[in-house]
């Protein structure tokens, strides 16, 4: 088994153990505990193993139960990840937007939106010979990457370099 897979399994198992302990000792309602259980099951078991249909079912159930906007933002973000993995970029963007409405401090959502705008939409426009549309998508990607970088300076180095090279960084 590759080392990264072993480390990933260790991290996943450790998270599950810690999460179970926290669920027992932190005063939360049964609905909050149930929502977290569905989130954990979606993230740790189904999504990490590539079982996206099961992960989505768990996330939708967690969304039904979870009332905290911050926690809901992470559920929505993970739903966006699944749609991105499935190549459903329009749906993914919708879920990233919804996550950011609840938590505007998710640089990873901004980054993923930028990636979709750049590589899916912008590059596709270039392949179709529409450089004007491509530039509009690249400009949108730049805006999202700027937001991600502003939230986490030092991260997204490749995006930062692209912004500089294309003179989109202020």
C-alpha positions as CSV (number, residue, x, y, z in Angstrom):
1,X,0.0,0.0,0.0
2,X,1.4,3.5,-0.9
3,X,2.6,5.5,2.0
4,X,0.1,8.4,1.3
5,X,-2.7,5.9,1.4
6,X,-1.5,4.5,4.8
7,X,-1.1,8.1,6.1
8,X,-4.6,9.0,4.8
9,X,-6.1,6.0,6.5
10,X,-4.4,6.9,9.7
11,X,-5.6,10.5,9.5
12,X,-9.1,9.4,8.6
13,X,-9.2,6.9,11.5
14,X,-7.8,9.4,13.9
15,X,-10.4,12.0,12.9
16,X,-13.2,9.5,13.3
17,X,-12.0,8.5,16.8
18,X,-11.6,12.2,17.9
19,X,-15.0,13.1,16.3
20,X,-16.7,10.2,18.2
21,X,-15.2,11.4,21.5
22,X,-16.2,15.0,20.9
23,X,-19.7,14.0,20.0
24,X,-20.0,12.3,23.4
25,X,-18.5,15.1,25.5
26,X,-19.5,18.3,23.8
27,X,-23.0,19.5,24.7
28,X,-24.9,19.4,21.4
29,X,-28.4,18.5,20.5
30,X,-29.2,15.1,19.1
31,X,-30.0,16.8,15.7
32,X,-26.5,18.4,15.6
33,X,-24.9,15.0,16.5
34,X,-26.9,13.3,13.8
35,X,-26.0,15.9,11.2
36,X,-22.3,15.6,12.1
37,X,-22.6,11.8,11.8
38,X,-24.0,12.1,8.3
39,X,-21.3,14.6,7.4
40,X,-18.5,12.4,8.8
41,X,-19.9,9.3,7.0
42,X,-20.1,11.2,3.7
43,X,-16.6,12.7,4.1
44,X,-14.6,10.0,5.7
45,X,-16.0,6.9,4.3
46,X,-18.0,7.4,1.2
47,X,-16.2,10.4,-0.5
48,X,-12.7,9.4,0.4
49,X,-13.4,5.9,-1.1
50,X,-14.9,7.4,-4.3
51,X,-18.4,6.4,-3.5
52,X,-19.9,9.7,-4.5
53,X,-23.5,8.6,-4.7
54,X,-23.4,7.5,-1.0
55,X,-21.5,10.6,0.0
56,X,-24.1,12.8,-1.6
57,X,-26.9,11.0,0.2
58,X,-25.1,11.5,3.5
59,X,-24.4,15.2,2.8
60,X,-28.0,15.9,1.8
61,X,-29.2,14.3,5.0
62,X,-26.6,16.3,7.0
63,X,-28.0,19.5,5.2
64,X,-31.5,18.6,6.3
65,X,-30.5,18.3,9.9
66,X,-27.7,21.0,10.2
67,X,-28.8,24.5,11.1
68,X,-25.4,26.2,11.8
69,X,-24.4,28.2,8.7
70,X,-20.7,27.6,9.2
71,X,-21.2,23.9,9.4
72,X,-23.5,24.0,6.4
73,X,-20.9,25.8,4.4
74,X,-18.5,22.8,4.7
75,X,-21.3,20.4,3.7
76,X,-22.1,22.5,0.6
77,X,-18.4,22.8,-0.2
78,X,-18.0,19.0,-0.1
79,X,-21.1,18.6,-2.3
80,X,-19.4,21.0,-4.8
81,X,-16.2,18.8,-4.7
82,X,-18.2,15.7,-5.7
83,X,-19.8,17.6,-8.6
84,X,-16.4,18.8,-9.6
85,X,-15.1,15.3,-9.5
86,X,-18.0,14.1,-11.6
87,X,-17.4,16.9,-14.2
88,X,-20.6,18.6,-13.3
89,X,-19.0,22.1,-13.1
90,X,-22.1,24.2,-13.3
91,X,-23.6,22.3,-10.3
92,X,-20.2,22.5,-8.5
93,X,-20.1,26.3,-9.0
94,X,-23.6,26.5,-7.5
95,X,-22.6,24.7,-4.4
96,X,-19.4,26.6,-4.0
97,X,-21.4,29.9,-4.2
98,X,-23.9,28.6,-1.6
99,X,-21.0,27.6,0.7
100,X,-19.4,31.0,0.4
101,X,-22.8,32.7,1.2
102,X,-22.7,31.0,4.5
103,X,-18.9,31.3,5.1
104,X,-17.0,33.8,3.0
105,X,-13.7,32.6,4.4
106,X,-13.3,29.4,2.4
107,X,-10.3,29.9,0.2
108,X,-10.6,26.4,-1.2
109,X,-14.0,27.2,-2.6
110,X,-12.6,30.3,-4.3
111,X,-9.7,28.3,-5.7
112,X,-12.0,25.5,-7.0
113,X,-14.2,28.1,-8.7
114,X,-11.2,29.7,-10.3
115,X,-10.0,26.3,-11.5
116,X,-13.3,25.7,-13.1
117,X,-13.4,29.1,-14.7
118,X,-9.9,28.8,-16.0
119,X,-9.4,25.2,-17.0
120,X,-13.0,24.2,-17.9
121,X,-14.5,27.3,-19.2
122,X,-11.6,29.5,-20.4
123,X,-9.6,26.7,-22.0
124,X,-12.7,25.3,-23.6
125,X,-13.4,28.7,-25.2
126,X,-9.9,28.8,-26.6
127,X,-10.4,25.3,-28.1
128,X,-13.5,26.6,-29.7
129,X,-11.6,29.6,-31.1
130,X,-13.4,32.3,-29.0
131,X,-10.5,34.2,-27.4
132,X,-12.8,37.0,-26.2
133,X,-14.9,34.6,-24.1
134,X,-11.8,32.9,-22.9
135,X,-10.3,36.1,-21.6
136,X,-13.6,36.9,-19.8
137,X,-13.4,33.4,-18.1
138,X,-9.7,34.0,-17.3
139,X,-10.5,37.3,-15.7
140,X,-13.2,35.7,-13.6
141,X,-10.7,33.0,-12.5
142,X,-8.3,35.8,-11.6
143,X,-10.9,37.4,-9.3
144,X,-11.5,34.1,-7.5
145,X,-7.8,33.4,-7.1
146,X,-7.2,36.9,-5.7
147,X,-9.9,36.2,-3.1
148,X,-8.3,32.8,-2.2
149,X,-4.9,34.3,-2.0
150,X,-6.1,37.2,0.1
151,X,-7.6,34.7,2.6
152,X,-4.5,32.5,2.7
153,X,-1.3,34.4,1.6
154,X,1.4,32.0,0.7
155,X,-1.0,29.4,-0.6
156,X,-1.9,28.9,-4.3
157,X,1.6,29.7,-5.5
158,X,0.8,28.5,-9.1
159,X,-2.2,30.8,-9.3
160,X,-0.2,33.7,-7.8
161,X,2.5,33.2,-10.5
162,X,-0.2,33.0,-13.2
163,X,-1.7,36.2,-12.0
164,X,1.7,37.9,-12.2
165,X,2.6,36.5,-15.6
166,X,-0.7,37.5,-17.1
167,X,-0.6,40.9,-15.3
168,X,-3.8,40.2,-13.5
169,X,-2.4,40.7,-10.1
170,X,-2.6,44.2,-8.6
